[in-house]
Amino acid sequence: MTKYCPACFGEFKDNVSICPEDKIELTHKKPAEFDKLVDVYAASGEIEAERIITFLRDKGIDARESTKGISQLPVTGEMGFCIAVFRNEAKRAKEIIKQARKDGVISENGNFLTV
C-alpha cells in the first residue's frame, strides 16, 4: 500500500515510514492537495530544478519536485527533472520561468510541460 508525506506530498512504498526529505511520519491517506499538483516544467538537471524551485518559492509559488512517476526519486527521463506546482499557480509559474529563461537566470535547456 502506498504512503504519502503530508508536507511534500511525496509518494512512497509501504516499507518506508518517514519522509527522507521532511523527516516526518508518512500516512496512508492521500493528501487532498496531491491531485491539485501539475507538472509545469522539466529542468535539464537536478541542480537547475532546485534553482527553479527556489526561484518560484521566492516569488510566492509553492513549487516542488514532481511526485508522479517513480516513487522516492526525482522524476527524470528524456525531458529532465520535473517541477510541479498547484494547478491554480501553473500559468503564473510558467510566465516566471519564461522570464527567467529570457533573463538568463536559468538555461533554456528545459522543456515546458502542458497542463
Buried (B, 14 or more C-beta within 10 A) or exposed (E): EEBBBBBBBBBBEEEBEEBEEEEEEBEEEBBEEBEBBBBBBBBBBEEBBBBBBEBBEEBEBBBBBBBEEEBEEBBBEEBBBBBBBBBEBBEBBBEBBEEBBEEEEBEEEBEBBEE
